């Protein structure tokens, strides 16, 4: 994530200016233009984390816990780096990011503590790894990054080059592993929350979509297929964005209160819950009645939530969560099925009735808050299962 046009974090200076120099593009249809992607420096590192047996957790309807764990990686690393900007991508049941080698030890410590917290507070197992970019290139692949601006306030990283799937496979083989910290270790998860309610489909279906290269790799035909799907989606109302213009629904007490309480580390859990009940009631009233408090204007914040929502991305795979008609979902499926039959792509689709949002808001008064969108009944993880079954 990188601020784009919004305020920088006061007093923070990036140790490595590479990511600042990657040009920002606007217009998601440009996604597959190779000129947008810049190779990561050789001395950078890839951090990667995912939930072990996320399929089982999804089957047990632990959707929110899985998403909270994936977003916790981004929150923990961001806070460990004191707000320094770095490229990342949220994948539903995990996250991937890139950092300069000078931040490698801080990232390892944050990952280790996050894995411990996920085990003890969410009762999930998380595997994590930090992999040198040089190791990816030694395997004959690359990691290149672009910056997409969905709004004037933030940019999200997009990755290409084939290196991230290789890194994920290496992590799952146990290579480059970062061991979980000792029980009781706590990452700094300040700003991580999930107070909004599920977002019901307004056009008929919430479609979680995952598309990766077929046996020919990221060929011209693959790029053309991705561009075809994106163009089809962008003809739909509001580009299929699952977050309504008035913002996601908000109730009190919030559905995700227990998870947010667990992300706060001071004091007994019961005390944290009680304090958070009071704080979220105050926040709910401000949002519900549009009360401006200090520098916080709930109307501006809601507009930024909608604009900043992360519902489409590319990390050597196209990932989208769309609110669309069943007819549009059918047409997307038909086009991908034809491409799959030709060996151009592999894909997974999963239909559900709602989306959900997990938020990372370092400061509500700033514009650089990010909001990760996934399907509310399995989302990306279920789309991945469908892809493997296909």
C-alpha positions as CSV (number, residue, x, y, z in Angstrom):
1,X,0.0,0.0,0.0
2,X,1.2,3.5,-0.7
3,X,-0.4,6.8,-0.1
4,X,-1.2,8.6,-3.3
5,X,-2.2,12.3,-3.0
6,X,-3.1,11.8,0.7
7,X,-1.0,12.9,3.6
8,X,2.2,11.1,4.5
9,X,2.8,9.8,8.0
10,X,4.4,12.6,9.9
11,X,8.1,12.1,10.7
12,X,8.5,8.9,8.8
13,X,11.1,8.6,6.1
14,X,11.4,5.4,3.9
15,X,14.7,3.6,4.1
16,X,14.4,2.6,0.4
17,X,12.9,4.9,-2.2
18,X,12.3,2.2,-4.8
19,X,8.5,1.8,-4.3
20,X,8.0,5.6,-4.2
21,X,9.4,5.7,-7.7
22,X,7.1,3.1,-9.2
23,X,4.6,5.1,-11.3
24,X,0.9,5.0,-10.2
25,X,-1.7,4.0,-12.7
26,X,-5.4,4.7,-12.7
27,X,-7.8,2.6,-14.6
28,X,-7.9,-1.1,-13.7
29,X,-8.3,-2.0,-17.4
30,X,-4.6,-1.1,-17.8
31,X,-3.6,-3.9,-15.4
32,X,-1.9,-6.2,-17.8
33,X,0.4,-3.6,-19.4
34,X,3.9,-5.0,-18.8
35,X,5.3,-1.5,-18.8
36,X,3.5,-0.7,-15.5
37,X,5.5,-3.3,-13.6
38,X,9.0,-2.6,-12.3
39,X,11.4,-5.4,-11.1
40,X,12.0,-5.5,-7.3
41,X,15.6,-4.8,-6.3
42,X,17.7,-7.9,-5.9
43,X,18.2,-7.2,-2.2
44,X,14.5,-7.1,-1.4
45,X,12.6,-9.9,0.3
46,X,9.1,-11.4,-0.1
47,X,7.1,-12.0,3.0
48,X,4.3,-14.5,2.7
49,X,1.7,-16.0,5.1
50,X,-1.3,-18.2,4.9
51,X,-3.7,-20.2,7.0
52,X,-3.1,-23.9,7.2
53,X,-6.3,-25.8,6.2
54,X,-8.2,-22.6,5.5
55,X,-10.6,-24.9,3.6
56,X,-11.5,-26.6,6.9
57,X,-11.9,-23.3,8.7
58,X,-14.2,-22.1,5.9
59,X,-16.2,-25.3,6.2
60,X,-16.6,-24.5,9.9
61,X,-17.9,-21.0,8.9
62,X,-15.0,-19.2,10.4
63,X,-14.8,-16.8,7.5
64,X,-14.3,-13.7,9.7
65,X,-11.4,-15.3,11.7
66,X,-9.6,-16.3,8.5
67,X,-9.9,-12.8,7.0
68,X,-8.8,-11.3,10.3
69,X,-5.7,-13.4,10.3
70,X,-4.8,-12.5,6.7
71,X,-5.2,-8.8,7.4
72,X,-3.3,-9.0,10.7
73,X,-0.1,-9.7,8.7
74,X,-0.4,-6.3,6.9
75,X,-1.3,-4.5,10.2
76,X,1.6,-6.1,12.1
77,X,4.2,-5.4,9.5
78,X,3.0,-1.9,8.9
79,X,3.2,-1.1,12.6
80,X,6.6,-2.8,13.0
81,X,7.9,-0.6,10.2
82,X,6.4,2.5,11.8
83,X,4.2,3.3,8.8
84,X,6.9,3.0,6.2
85,X,5.4,2.3,2.9
86,X,5.7,-1.2,1.2
87,X,3.8,-3.1,-1.4
88,X,1.4,-5.8,-0.2
89,X,-1.6,-7.8,-1.4
90,X,-4.4,-9.3,0.8
91,X,-5.4,-12.8,-0.4
92,X,-8.3,-13.6,2.0
93,X,-6.7,-16.4,3.9
94,X,-3.2,-14.8,3.9
95,X,-1.2,-11.9,2.6
96,X,2.0,-11.3,0.6
97,X,4.3,-8.3,0.8
98,X,7.7,-7.1,-0.3
99,X,10.3,-5.2,1.8
100,X,13.9,-4.0,1.5
101,X,16.4,-6.2,3.2
102,X,17.0,-3.5,5.8
103,X,13.5,-4.1,7.1
104,X,13.8,-7.9,7.0
105,X,14.4,-8.6,10.7
106,X,11.5,-6.3,11.7
107,X,9.2,-8.1,9.3
108,X,10.4,-11.6,10.6
109,X,9.6,-10.6,14.1
110,X,6.2,-9.2,13.2
111,X,5.4,-12.4,11.2
112,X,6.5,-14.6,14.1
113,X,4.4,-12.7,16.6
114,X,1.4,-12.7,14.3
115,X,1.6,-16.5,13.8
116,X,1.7,-16.9,17.6
117,X,-1.3,-14.5,18.0
118,X,-3.3,-16.3,15.3
119,X,-2.8,-19.6,17.1
120,X,-3.6,-18.4,20.6
121,X,-6.4,-15.9,19.9
122,X,-8.0,-17.2,16.7
123,X,-7.2,-20.9,17.1
124,X,-5.8,-21.1,13.6
125,X,-2.4,-22.3,12.3
126,X,-0.5,-19.8,10.2
127,X,2.7,-20.6,8.3
128,X,5.0,-17.7,7.3
129,X,8.1,-17.3,5.3
130,X,10.5,-14.6,4.2
131,X,12.1,-15.3,0.8
132,X,14.9,-13.3,-0.9
133,X,14.0,-12.0,-4.3
134,X,17.4,-13.3,-5.4
135,X,16.2,-16.8,-4.7
136,X,13.1,-16.3,-6.9
137,X,15.3,-15.1,-9.7
138,X,17.7,-18.0,-9.3
139,X,14.7,-20.2,-10.0
140,X,14.3,-18.4,-13.3
141,X,11.3,-16.3,-12.3
142,X,10.8,-12.7,-11.4
143,X,8.9,-10.4,-9.0
144,X,7.7,-7.1,-10.5
145,X,5.4,-4.6,-8.9
146,X,3.0,-1.9,-10.1
147,X,0.8,0.6,-8.1
148,X,-2.9,0.9,-8.8
149,X,-4.8,3.9,-7.4
150,X,-8.5,3.1,-6.8
151,X,-8.9,6.5,-5.2
152,X,-6.9,9.7,-4.7
153,X,-5.9,8.5,-1.2
154,X,-4.2,5.1,-1.5
155,X,-2.6,2.8,-4.0
156,X,-2.5,-1.0,-3.9
157,X,0.4,-3.1,-5.2
158,X,0.0,-5.5,-8.1
159,X,2.6,-8.2,-8.7
160,X,3.7,-10.0,-11.9
161,X,6.6,-12.1,-13.0
162,X,5.6,-15.6,-11.8
163,X,7.6,-15.3,-8.6
164,X,4.8,-15.2,-6.0
165,X,3.3,-18.6,-6.9
166,X,6.9,-20.1,-6.6
167,X,7.3,-18.3,-3.3
168,X,4.0,-19.7,-2.0
169,X,5.0,-23.2,-3.1
170,X,8.3,-22.9,-1.4
171,X,6.7,-21.8,1.8
172,X,4.3,-24.8,1.8
173,X,7.3,-27.1,1.4
174,X,8.7,-25.6,4.6
175,X,11.5,-23.6,2.9
176,X,12.5,-20.1,4.2
177,X,10.2,-20.7,7.1
178,X,9.8,-18.2,10.0
179,X,8.9,-20.0,13.2
180,X,6.0,-18.8,15.3
181,X,7.1,-16.8,18.3
182,X,6.7,-18.2,21.8
183,X,3.2,-18.4,23.3
184,X,2.2,-15.0,24.6
185,X,4.1,-13.0,21.9
186,X,2.0,-10.2,20.7
187,X,2.2,-8.3,17.4
188,X,1.2,-4.6,17.3
189,X,-2.2,-4.8,15.6
190,X,-3.2,-1.2,16.2
191,X,-5.8,0.0,13.6
192,X,-7.0,-3.5,12.8
193,X,-10.8,-3.8,13.0
194,X,-13.9,-5.4,11.5
195,X,-16.8,-3.2,12.7
196,X,-18.9,-3.2,9.5
197,X,-21.6,-5.7,9.0
198,X,-21.8,-8.1,6.0
199,X,-22.6,-6.3,2.7
200,X,-25.6,-8.0,1.1
201,X,-25.5,-8.4,-2.7
202,X,-27.6,-5.7,-4.3
203,X,-27.4,-7.0,-7.9
204,X,-28.1,-10.6,-7.3
205,X,-24.8,-12.3,-6.3
206,X,-21.4,-11.7,-4.8
207,X,-18.9,-13.4,-7.1
208,X,-15.4,-14.3,-5.8
209,X,-13.2,-14.8,-8.8
210,X,-9.6,-16.3,-9.1
211,X,-7.9,-16.6,-12.5
212,X,-4.3,-17.9,-13.0
213,X,-2.2,-18.7,-16.1
214,X,-2.8,-22.1,-17.7
215,X,-0.2,-24.5,-19.0
216,X,1.2,-21.8,-21.3
217,X,2.1,-19.5,-18.5
218,X,1.3,-15.7,-18.6
219,X,1.1,-15.7,-22.4
220,X,-0.4,-13.0,-24.6
221,X,-3.6,-15.1,-24.7
222,X,-3.7,-15.1,-20.9
223,X,-3.3,-11.3,-20.8
224,X,-6.0,-10.9,-23.5
225,X,-8.4,-13.1,-21.4
226,X,-7.8,-11.1,-18.3
227,X,-8.4,-7.8,-20.2
228,X,-11.6,-9.3,-21.7
229,X,-13.0,-10.1,-18.3
230,X,-12.1,-6.8,-16.8
231,X,-13.7,-4.9,-19.8
232,X,-16.8,-7.0,-19.3
233,X,-17.0,-6.2,-15.6
234,X,-16.3,-2.5,-16.1
235,X,-19.4,-2.2,-18.3
236,X,-21.5,-3.2,-15.3
237,X,-22.8,-0.6,-12.9
238,X,-20.1,0.9,-10.7
239,X,-17.6,-1.7,-12.0
240,X,-19.2,-4.4,-9.9
241,X,-18.0,-2.7,-6.6
242,X,-19.5,-4.7,-3.7
243,X,-19.4,-1.7,-1.3
244,X,-22.5,0.5,-1.8
245,X,-22.1,4.2,-2.3
246,X,-23.5,5.0,1.2
247,X,-21.0,2.7,2.7
248,X,-21.3,-0.7,4.3
249,X,-23.9,-1.3,7.0
250,X,-23.0,-0.5,10.6
251,X,-24.7,-1.8,13.7
252,X,-24.0,-1.9,17.4
253,X,-22.6,-3.9,18.9
254,X,-20.5,-4.7,15.9
255,X,-20.4,-8.3,14.6
256,X,-16.6,-8.4,14.7
257,X,-16.2,-7.0,18.3
258,X,-14.7,-10.1,19.8
259,X,-12.0,-10.2,17.1
260,X,-11.1,-6.6,17.5
261,X,-10.9,-7.1,21.3
262,X,-8.5,-9.9,20.8
263,X,-6.4,-7.7,18.5
264,X,-6.0,-5.3,21.4
265,X,-3.3,-6.6,23.8
266,X,-3.7,-4.6,27.0
267,X,-5.6,-6.0,29.9
268,X,-7.8,-9.1,30.4
269,X,-9.9,-10.0,27.4
270,X,-13.2,-9.3,29.3
271,X,-12.0,-5.8,30.2
272,X,-11.0,-5.2,26.6
273,X,-14.4,-6.3,25.4
274,X,-16.2,-4.0,27.8
275,X,-14.0,-1.0,26.9
276,X,-14.5,-1.7,23.2
277,X,-18.3,-1.9,23.7
278,X,-18.2,1.6,25.0
279,X,-15.8,2.9,22.4
280,X,-17.7,1.3,19.5
281,X,-21.0,2.7,20.8
282,X,-19.5,6.2,20.7
283,X,-18.2,5.6,17.2
284,X,-21.5,4.1,16.1
285,X,-23.4,7.2,17.3
286,X,-21.0,9.5,15.5
287,X,-21.4,7.5,12.2
288,X,-25.1,7.0,12.6
289,X,-25.9,10.7,13.1
290,X,-23.1,12.2,11.0
291,X,-21.6,14.1,13.9
292,X,-18.3,15.8,13.2
293,X,-15.8,15.4,16.1
294,X,-12.5,17.2,16.0
295,X,-11.0,16.6,12.5
296,X,-13.2,13.6,11.9
297,X,-16.1,14.0,9.5
298,X,-18.1,10.7,9.2
299,X,-19.4,11.6,5.7
300,X,-15.9,12.1,4.4
301,X,-14.7,8.9,6.1
302,X,-17.5,6.9,4.6
303,X,-16.8,8.2,1.1
304,X,-13.1,7.2,1.6
305,X,-14.1,3.7,2.8
306,X,-16.0,3.2,-0.5
307,X,-13.2,4.7,-2.6
308,X,-10.4,2.9,-0.8
309,X,-12.0,-0.6,-0.8
310,X,-9.7,-3.4,-2.1
311,X,-12.0,-5.6,-4.2
312,X,-9.8,-6.3,-7.2
313,X,-6.1,-7.0,-7.5
314,X,-3.4,-9.0,-9.4
315,X,-0.6,-11.0,-7.9
316,X,0.2,-13.3,-10.7
317,X,-3.5,-14.1,-10.4
318,X,-6.6,-12.0,-11.0
319,X,-8.6,-11.8,-7.8
320,X,-12.0,-10.0,-7.8
321,X,-15.0,-9.8,-5.5
322,X,-17.9,-8.5,-7.5
323,X,-21.5,-7.6,-6.8
324,X,-23.1,-8.5,-10.1
325,X,-26.2,-10.0,-11.7
326,X,-26.4,-13.8,-12.1
327,X,-26.3,-13.2,-15.9
328,X,-23.0,-11.4,-15.7
329,X,-21.6,-14.1,-13.4
330,X,-22.7,-16.7,-16.0
331,X,-21.1,-14.8,-18.9
332,X,-17.8,-14.5,-16.9
333,X,-17.9,-18.2,-16.2
334,X,-18.5,-19.0,-19.9
335,X,-15.6,-16.9,-21.1
336,X,-13.2,-18.4,-18.6
337,X,-14.4,-21.9,-19.3
338,X,-13.6,-21.4,-23.0
339,X,-10.1,-20.1,-22.1
340,X,-9.6,-23.0,-19.7
341,X,-10.6,-25.5,-22.4
342,X,-7.8,-24.0,-24.6
343,X,-5.3,-24.3,-21.8
344,X,-5.0,-20.5,-21.4
345,X,-6.2,-20.1,-17.8
346,X,-7.2,-22.0,-14.7
347,X,-10.0,-20.4,-12.7
348,X,-12.3,-20.7,-9.8
349,X,-15.6,-19.0,-9.1
350,X,-17.6,-18.9,-6.0
351,X,-21.1,-17.4,-5.6
352,X,-22.5,-16.2,-2.3
353,X,-25.1,-13.7,-1.0
354,X,-22.8,-11.2,0.8
355,X,-19.4,-9.7,1.0
356,X,-17.5,-8.7,4.1
357,X,-14.9,-6.1,5.0
358,X,-11.8,-6.1,7.3
359,X,-10.3,-2.7,8.0
360,X,-6.9,-1.3,8.8
361,X,-7.3,2.3,9.9
362,X,-4.0,3.6,11.4
363,X,-5.8,6.9,12.1
364,X,-9.5,7.6,11.3
365,X,-8.6,11.3,10.7
366,X,-6.3,10.4,7.8
367,X,-7.3,9.3,4.3
368,X,-5.0,6.3,4.0
369,X,-7.2,3.7,5.7
370,X,-7.5,0.5,3.7
371,X,-10.5,-1.9,3.6
372,X,-10.0,-5.5,2.4
373,X,-13.1,-7.1,0.7
374,X,-13.8,-10.8,0.6
375,X,-16.8,-13.0,0.0
376,X,-18.7,-13.6,3.3
377,X,-19.3,-17.3,2.7
378,X,-15.8,-18.5,1.7
379,X,-14.7,-15.9,-0.8
380,X,-11.2,-16.3,-2.3
381,X,-10.5,-19.5,-0.3
382,X,-13.6,-21.2,-1.8
383,X,-12.7,-19.9,-5.3
384,X,-9.3,-21.5,-4.9
385,X,-10.9,-24.8,-3.9
386,X,-13.1,-24.6,-7.0
387,X,-10.1,-24.0,-9.2
388,X,-8.2,-27.0,-7.8
389,X,-11.3,-29.2,-8.3
390,X,-11.6,-28.0,-11.9
